[in-house]
Amino acid sequence: MTAGAGVISLIAWPIGVEPEPIILAGDIDRGAYLARASGCIACHTHNAAGGSPLAGGAPLKTDFGIIHPPNLTTDPDNGIGNWSVEEFAMAVRQGVSPDGKPYYPAFTYAFYANFSDQDIADLWAAFRTVSPVAERSPEHELRPPFNQRWGLKLWRAAFLSRPETEPVPGQTVSWNRGRWLVRGAVHCGACHTARNFAGARVQGRSLAGNGRIPGGGRAPSILPKDLRSRGWTTDDLAYSLKTGITPDGDIFGGSMAEVVNFGTSFLNDTDLKAMATYVMNDDGKED
């Protein structure tokens, strides 16, 4: 096979699995809560510029160029107003657009792969209440060859895996809920895990820290032993996720401040305690 034929075959290679029809009734309040937890509002709203909710987020600078989070309002031309719930499910759980193209992994779909049909129905019900905004987000500004979406099919084949969110037998309900949130919806590993040359998370380094996150800055290790060595407790972490205030009286800055301000500060105390319980005790030791 010639190189040209190989590229053509790769471009034509279909990805994604058509989901079964989703006919469940969605709960708007639960969907809005899950959207907050999952960072949808934080990423897809240009908060610093006073942008409309979900109408497109602030440009994200990466090693490969600039990503512009798209409009997720109900506008039919510039947002997702013409999508079906099944197309929404493919985007959220598989990272595949309605026209079959792969999304860039700056979209944290890899953490949402285990969302249930009920989760999707709830999210969809909430998204359908968002007012349309007739404004299209700018095109991504990525350097060649990263501006060729078909190349993401190779990336997916090499690096895409499902999140480890399944309940662990013998653990408490709170610990398992925290695992589902930390490794799934809240996607802590997106920032707190180092990336390789291709921008994929480094296997075996989950939550062990990342010295270079998109937009600048660093995300420290949040492994239990490292947090304990810095004096953190479960209650400290739950409080910080709610308020942004650290045990020494400092406050979170940068991207973590956004995570708290537009995401975890909206979570209930039970879920915040669950996240903290999981993070602080993932090594099987009590703090």
N, C-alpha and C positions, 0 to 999 in steps of 0.2 A: 504494500500500500504506500503510495506517495505521501509526502508531508501534507500536500494540499488536500488530498482525499481524507487524510486523517483528521484535519481540522474541520472539514465539512461534516464528517461523521460525528465529531464531538459536538459541533453546533446543533446537529439534528438529534443528538442523543436526548431522549425524554427523561425528565426527572420528576420525582414526586409520585405519590399514590393518591388517586382520586378517593376522597373519603366517602363513607356511606352517608346517605342523607341524614342531616341533623334536624330532628323534628321536636326536640325538647323545648319547652318553654323556658325562656331565660329570665333570671332574676336581675333586674336593673341595679339594685343596690349592691348585690354581691358582685356583679360585673364591674361596677365602678370601683369597688374596694380592691378587686383583683387587678384592675388596670393601674391603680395607684401602686400597689405592691410590686407590679411587674415593670414599673418605670415608664409606662406609656406616656403619661402626662409630662414627666420630667424630660424625656428625650424628644418628644414630638411637639413641644410648645416652646417657642422662643421667649422664655420668661424674661430674660434681661432686656429684651426689646419691647416688652409689653405685648407679645403676640397673642392671638386668639388661641384658646385651648385646642390642642391637637392639630393646628393648622400648619405645622411644620416647625422643626426645632432649630436650635442654633447650629451653625456649621461645626462639624467635628473634625479636627485636624488629626490625621493619622500618618503613619510612615509611608503610606501609599498615595496620599492625596487628601482631599477634603470631601467628607460625606455630608450631604444635606438631608437630614431626616424629613421624610415626606409628609404631605398633608393627609391626615386620617379622618377628616371631618366627612359629613354626609354629602358634600358637594359631588354631583355625579361626574363632573368633568375633571376636577382637580383633586378630588379625594377618593373615598371608597363608597360613594353613594350608589353606584351601580353594581357593587359586588353582591354575591350571594353568601349565605352563612358558610357554605361549603368552601367557597373560594377564600373566605376569611380564615377558615380552619387550616387550609393548606398553607397560607401565608404564615400564620402564627406558629403552627406545629412543625412545618416542613421547610419554611423559608423559600417557598415557590410562589411566584406571582400568578394571577389569573391567566396570563398568556404563556405560562410555563417556563418563565425565566427565573434563574436563581437570584435570591437577594444576597447582597454583600453581608458578611458575618458581623458587621458593625450592628446590624439588627440581631438581637440576642435570641433568635428563634431556637437555637440549639438547646436553650434552657427550658423552653416551653413544650418540648416534644411530647411530654407525658401529660399534658393538660387533657382532662376528660372532655367528652362531648358536652357535659353539663357546664364545665368551665368555659368552653367556647360559646355555648348558648348564652351564658350569663354575660360574658364580655361583649358579645354581639348585641345583646339587648341594650347594654349601656352605651355602646358606640352609636347605636341608631338614634340616641337622644341628643347627640352633639349637633349643634347648629352648623349648617354648611358655610364654608368660607371659600369663595371663588378666587383662590390664589394658589397657583402651582409653585411647589418648591423648586429651587434651581436644580439643574442637573449636577450630578456629582462631578468633582474636579479631580480626577484620578490620572496618574501618570501611566503611559503605556508600559507594559501590556495590561496593567491592572484595570484599565478602562474597558476591557473586553469581558463582558459578563460570562460568555461561554467558558472562559477559563476557570470560573468558579466550580464547574462540574468536576474538574480534576481536584480542586481543593476539597470539595465535599467528599469525594471518594477517598481521599487520603486522610482527612482529619475529622469529619463529622461523626459524632457519636451521640447516643441518647444520654440524657442526664441521669445521675444516680439519685433518684428521688423515692424509690420504692420503700415502704415501711420495712424496718429491720426487726425480725422477731426478737422478743425479749426486751426491747426498748420501750420506754414509756410513750404514751400518746403525745405528750408535749414534745419529747425529743424527735419523734417521727414527723410531727407537724413542722418542727423547726428544720428538719432535713429537707422536707418538701419545699419550704420557703427559701432556704439558703441556697440549695443546689438547683432549685427550679425557678419559681416565680421571681424572687428578688435578685437572682443571678449574681450573687456576691463574687463568684469566681470569674466573672467577666472582667473585673478590675484587679482583684486580689490574686490572680494567677499569672505567672510570666508567660510571654508569647514567644513563639519561635520565629524564624526568618519569614514564614508565610503568614504570620499573624494569627496562628492557631495556638490555643492554650497548650502549654508543655505538660505532657502526661507525667503523672507522679508529683507534680508541683502545685496541685490544687490548693488554693487559699494560702500558699506559702509566700505571697507577696509579689509585687510587680514594680520594678524600678522605673518603668516608663509606660505610662498609660496615655491613651489618646487625649489630646488637648494639653498635655504636659503634666508634670507632677508624678508622684509615685503612690502606690497603694501598699501599705505594710503587710507583713504576714499577720493573718488572723488565726493561725494554728493555735490550739489550746495552750501548748507549752510556751509559745512566744507571748501570748496575751498574759498568761499568769506571771511570766518573768517580768512583765511591765506593770504588774500590780492590778490587772483587771479581774473582776469577778462577774458572775452571771448577772447580778443586779446592776452593776456598773454598765455592762454592755446594753442591757435592755433600756436603761435610762438614757444612754447616749443615743441609741437609735430613735428614741422618742423626741429628745430635746436638742441633740447635737452638741451637748456639753460633755466633755470628757472627765474622768475621775480627778484629774489635777486642776479642774476649773477652766481649762482651755476650751475652745470650740473647734468643731470640724471646719475645714476650709475646702476650697476647690470643689471637685466633683462629688466628694463625700457630703459636703454641705447640701448640694442639690439633691442627693439621694435622700437625705433626711427631710429637707424642706418640702419636697414634692412627692415623697414616697413613704418612707417608714414612719414619719411623724403622724401619718393618718391611720396606721395600723393599731388595732386594739391591744390592750395590755397582755392578753393571753398569747397573741401571736408574737409580740415582742419578746416575751419571756421564753416562748418556744424557740425562737431564733437564737437567743442568747444561750439557752440550755444546750442546744445542739452544738453551736460553735465552741462553747467552753468545755464541752464534754465529749467531743467527737473521738477522743483518744481513749475513752472508757474510764477516765479518772474524774473524780468529783473535785470541783474547785472549792 
